[in-house]
Amino acid sequence: MRYIDYFDLKRIRCILPEDWLEEWLVKAKDAEEQVSLGIDIDKYAQVWRDFKPALESIIGQKCWYCETIQPRSDKEVDHFRPKKTLLDVIPKHTGYIWLAFNYKNFRYSCQFCNKIRTDKVNNTKGGKGSYFPLIDESKRAWKPGDEVSEKPKLLDPCVEEDVKLLDFNEDGTPCHIPSANADDQDRVKISIQRYHLHHSALVEDRKRLARDLEQAIVDAEYFFQTFATQQDQKILDKFQDKLKLLKTAINITSEYSLFAERYVAGKRNYDWIALVFI
Ligand SMILES: [Zn+2]
């Protein structure tokens, strides 16, 4: 998960055709009115699907929750606050229907993070579905506007402080940062489960990435030390190639880039890592 800053829409306006956003906002307003009159919300599903190009214009076709690209898998526009009946909420809550066409409630998600599924390899169940737990259930919003008082348990990629709470072990498993307080530890734990960040396929991918990063770091250190004694331009070029590889891995558009960033930062005992990456 990386911090996604898109609410002011400046970037989207630059990338997408002129008037695209204005036209979409008109469609969204119309859908909102029809749904408020009692028309089935699913009849207007195309409206939020139509917003996908805007979400994709930010960091490409990478899931905002798990950071996978999965080119052959369809991505979805997830409603961060679910638009339909919430799970595990008593009394029954029929969902944040008033946010169904509000782009600020949209998150770009793969189907694995969005839908409830079981991982048969490590016997874990995950997927966001219609879960939206709060730290304090008494603050649950039942009408438009009241959601500002809610404190969601799920980490939100559009909240910078939330993303900072997520960390990883070197074996690729997700965890909270060491300094997280009890509430935040609980938030990270629930988010890992709901977004299925501990899915075996993701852990294996991160392990593989860790091996590549480790090799690049070992090579870079060798070239760094060799250049210190030989001052050879070719050695310096090789060192810079390795640096480039590490910089690409932590770029926000790369798969598992938060894991890569945390992994590289964990090697700060190397002078050049402390200098370039911290
Ligand atoms: Zn995902």
Residues whose N, C-alpha, C, O or C-beta is under 5 A from the ligand:
A	BS01	ZN	C63 Y65 C66 E67 C110 C113
